[in-house]
Amino acid sequence: MRVLVVSAPLVGHVFPLVPLAVALRDAGHDVLVATGGGGLAAADAGLPVHDIAPGFDFGRIALRVFPRHPLIARAELAGTAGTRGAGLLFGALNDRLTDPVVALATGCRPDLVLYEPFAVAGAVAAAWLGVPAVRQENALFDGRELVRAVVARLGAALRRHGLTELPAPAAALAVAPPSVAAQDGWPMRYTSYVGGGELPAWLREPGERPRILVTRSTLTGPGDRGPMPAVVAAAAQVDAEIVLVRPDERSARSLPGNVRVVDWIPLDEALPASAALVHHGGAGSAFGALAAGLPQLATTGPGDRRHNAELVARRGAGLALRPSDITASALTQLLTDGGLRTAAVQVSREMAAMPPPTDLVARLAALV
């Protein structure tokens, strides 16, 4: 069958879709990924990719949309907007994406469209062609709520394609471990393509001291301080090796002796030899630490970051802190609190018991 995979033009959105797309390709199906911006890096996984958003600039969309909704904008910066901020941003984005996605689908005639909740343009294209659409989760929200929020702000795109509402998908793929977040659909183990970069040999083995990896977002914007400056400030008081992944210039200045720096690395390969992960609260980072069974410190911040961090903390698998509240004591707790590690390992086993993407291929093909 021919499969069209549709993602918002952002790395953190398309990379979680890549393992299933690769599994479909390896099973003999024709797969085309429709995305843009940084998401075009999915081509590095050997998948054909079509740019549906030439010149994409997420910041410009935010600057156009949020000033008209100051209360939602304020809540979004605080991480308390729920799905309202995502609805505004991705509604505007999908209003722009729908026409090129429908045009692409009309040309390549897919038998199945796989889309993520922030890319409902894929579901519109499937409805236009009359083929099955499948929603694949890539976050820790309930995808149904995200889709409702985005569609509510979609503007005239539905009407342009003869729709008054978005039809329900033929199926949905739920990737969140149930003990952390409830999602609707067939369970599928969360995995993600991690992009390029080489893992240095010293990161493949545990060091003399426990290792804390520290990452930051692939996006920057208002209110996005991230954890690195606070971690660096506290590092000298922590009995650990601390590794900053792709630090900004400010964070990489005047580092204590126990702090090292690396460029982009395949994070999933570095986690097994590490003791903990500190990150910005993004869903991909949270999933990565949970899958590896590592305690994590996720910072609360704009967008979905507070939501993700608080879900992890509620499960007992990590800490949710503002960047300014990161201290040597908190970093030490990541290494010494047996309860955090026990909960993280439990979630890791829960995720490992979910079917891998390869197990979903035949089930998806049966929809056609």
N, C-alpha and C positions, 0 to 999 in steps of 0.2 A: 504494500500500500504506500501511498504518498502521504507524508506527515508534514504539516506546517507547524513549527514551534514559534510562538509569539511571546516576546518579552519586552518590558519597558527597556529603554536604551541605557541601562545602568549595569555595571559589573555585578553588583550584589544581587541583582534580580535574575540575570540570565545564567550565571554560573551554576546555581542549584538545579537548573533545568538540563544542563549538559549531560550528566550521567545517564538519564533516561533517554535523551536524544541519541547518545552514542549506543546504548543498548538496542534501540530500535534500528539504528543503522547497521550494527553488527549482526542483527537478525535478518538482514536483507532488505529492509524497507528503505525507501527514498526519503530522506529527511532534509528539510530546509529550515534554517533558523532566521526569523525576522526580528531584528533588533536595531540598535544604533549606538552612537556614542562609544563609551568604554565597553559596552556589551559586544562590540564587534570582535573583541579578543576571543570570543568563543570559536572563531575560526582556527585558533591555535590548537584546538582539540581535534582538528581534522574534519570539522563540519562545514558544509556550505552555508554562508551567512549572507543575508541581504540587508542592506541599510535602508530602514524605513523612516529614518529621522535625520537626514543630512543637515549638518549645522546645529545639531541638538545642543542646547544650553539650558540645563535644569535651573540654573540661577535666574535666567531671564524669565522663565515661566513663573517662578516664585515671586519675583519682583512685580510681575504683571498682575498676579492673582491676589496675593495676600493683602496689599494695601486696601483692597475693596472689602476686606473682611478682617478688620483689626482685632476683634475679640478672638476669633479662631486663630489668627496669626500669633497672638500672645500665648494662647494655650498650647499651640504647636511648639513654640520655643521652650515652653516649660515641660513638654512631654505629657500634657494632660488633655490633649484634644481628642484622644481616642482615634476614631477613623475619620473625623471631620476634616482635619488638615489634609490627610491623604486623599480624601474625596475631592477637595478643591484642586490640589496639585495634579493628581493623576486623572481627574475628570478633564481638566484643561489639556493635559498631554494626550489622552486618548481621543479627544475631539480632533486633535491634529493628526493622530496616527491612523484613525479609522479608514480614511480614504485610501492612503497608500497600502494599508494591509489588505483591504478589500480588492484593490487593483492587483496586488501581487497574487492573492488567492485565486482571483478570476483567471489569471494567466497560468498558474501552475496546477490548478484544479486538485487540491489535496483531497484525500479520502477521509482525513481526520485532522482536526486542529487541536493542538495542545497549547494552552495559554496559562499565564499566571494571573493572580487576582488584580494586579496593577496594570494588566494589559488586556482589558476587556475588548479592545479592538479585534482580537483574535476570535472572541465569541461572536461578535457582530459579523465578521467575515464568514464564520461557519454557518450562521443563520441565513445569511444572504445566499450561500451556495446550497444550503440544505444538507450539510454533512454533520456528523457528530462532533461536538466540542467537549474537551476534557479539561477541567481546571486542575492545575497542579499547584499545591501550596508551596511557598518558599519563604514563609515568615512564621511568626508565632501568634499571629492573629487568626481568628476564624475567617477563612476566605469568603464565606457568604456575606459577612458584614462588610468586608472590604469592597467586594463587588457592588453591593447595594450602595455604598457611599460614593464609589466612582461613577456608577451609572446615573445616580441622582444629579451629578454635575456634568453629565456628558454633553449637554447642549443639543444641537440639532443633528448630531451624527446618527442617532438611531433613526430619526425621521428620514434622513437622506437615503437610508437603506431599507425603507419600508417597514420599520419596526416601531411599535409603541412601547415595547418593553423587551428586556433581554431574556431569551428562553433559558430555562434551566439546563445545565450541562448534562450530557449523556452519562458522565461519571465525574468523580472528583478524587484526587489523590491526596491523602492526609499524611503529612510527614512529621508532625509534632509528636513526641512521646506523650501518650495520654495522661501520665501523671504530672506533666508540666502544663499542657494546654489542650483543650478539646477542639478537634477539627472534624469536619464531616467528610466521609468518603472512604475509599479503599485505603488501608494503611500501606505505606511504602517507606522504607528506611531512608532517612535523610543522608544524602551524600552530595558533594559539591565539587565541581572542577575548581582547581585553585590557581590556574594560570601558570605563567612561566616562573623562572627563578630556579637556582640550584641550591640545594641544602648543603651547607658546609659540613664536613665530616664531623666536626666537634659537636654539632647539634644532633647528631644521630645517636649519641650515647649520653647517659647522665654525667654531669660534671662532678667535681669534688664537693660542691655544695648544691643544694636543691636549686633548680632553675625556674625562674618566673619569666614567661614570655609576656611582652607588652606590645599590643598592636593599636592602630588607630584606624579611623574610617577612611574609606576610599573617596568619600565626599567631605568637603568642608563648607561651612556656612555659618550664619549668625548663631551664636550660642553654643557653637561646637568647640569646646575647650579640649576635650579628650583627656585621658588619664596620664599622658606621658610627663608633663612638667611636674605634677605632684609626685609621681613615682620616682623621678630623678631626685627631687628634693628630699625624699625620705630614704633613698636607697642605701646611703652609707650606714644607716642604723639597722639594716636588715641583713641577717646572716643567710644570704642567698646570692646566686649569680643571676643578674637581671639582664635580659636581652631585649633591646628596643628594635622592633621591626619597622623599617622605613620611617624613622623619626623625622620630624620637621627640623629645620635649622635651629630653632630656639631650643628644642628639647635636647639636641645633640651637643650643646655647648657645655663645657666644664663638667664632664661626667665623673662621678666617683669611680674608684678603682674596681668596684664589683659590677659595673655596668658596661655591657658591650653593645655594639650596633651591627645590624645586618640589613641588607637591602631586601627586596621582595623575595620571599621564600615560600615553598609549598608548606603551608602551616600545618596541614594534617600529618606531614612526615616529621615535623619537629615536636609535635605535642607528646608523642609516646615517651620521649626521654626527658620531658619537663615535669614539673611538680604543680604548676598552676598557670592560669592565663588571666591577664588583666587586659580589658578591652573597652571599647567605647559604647557598648550596649547594642551593637548591631546583631541582627538575627543570625547571620552566618557565623559570626564569632561565638555566639552563645551555643548554637548547634554544635560547632566544632569542639568546644570544651566538653559539652555533655556527651558527645559521641566518644571522646577519648577518656571519659571518666575522671576529668580533672576539676578540682575546685576552681571557681572563677570569680573575679571581681569585675562586675559590669557597671559602668557609670551611667547614672540617670542623665538624660539630656533631651534634646529636641526629637520630634517625630516619634518613632516607635521605641526609642531607647529606654525610656523609663518603663514602659510596658514590659519589654524583654527582661530588663534587669530585675524587676519586681517579681516576674514569674519564676525566674531562676532562684531568687532568694526565698520565695514562698515555698518552693520545693525543697529548700534546704541545701541546694547544691552550690551555693555561692553567696556572695555579698553584693548588695546594690547600694552604691554610694555616689554622692556628688563628687566630681573631681576634686573639689576643695576639701573634701573630708577624707581623702586617701592619706593615711599615715603609716609610719613604720609598724605600728601595732596591727593595723588592718592587713598589711602585707604579710606580716608574720603569722597572723591567724589563718591565712590561706594555706600556710605550710604545716601548721600544727593542729588545726581543728579536725579531729577525726570524724566528727559528724558531717562536716562539709564533704570530706572525701567519700564517706560511706554513701551519702545521698547521690553524689556524682557517679559513683560506680554503679549504683542501682539503676540510674537513668541510662547509663551506657549499655547495660545489659538489656534494658527494655528496648532501646533502639536497635541493638544487634538482633533482637528477636523479630523485628519487623521485616517483611519481605524486601529483598533488594530490588532495584529497578529492573534487573533482568527478568525477575519473576512476573512483572506486570505486562511484559510485551505481548504475550499471547492473549491476555485478557483484554488489552486495548484493541488488538487486531480483531477480536470477536465482535467489537462494536460496529465494525464496518459492514 
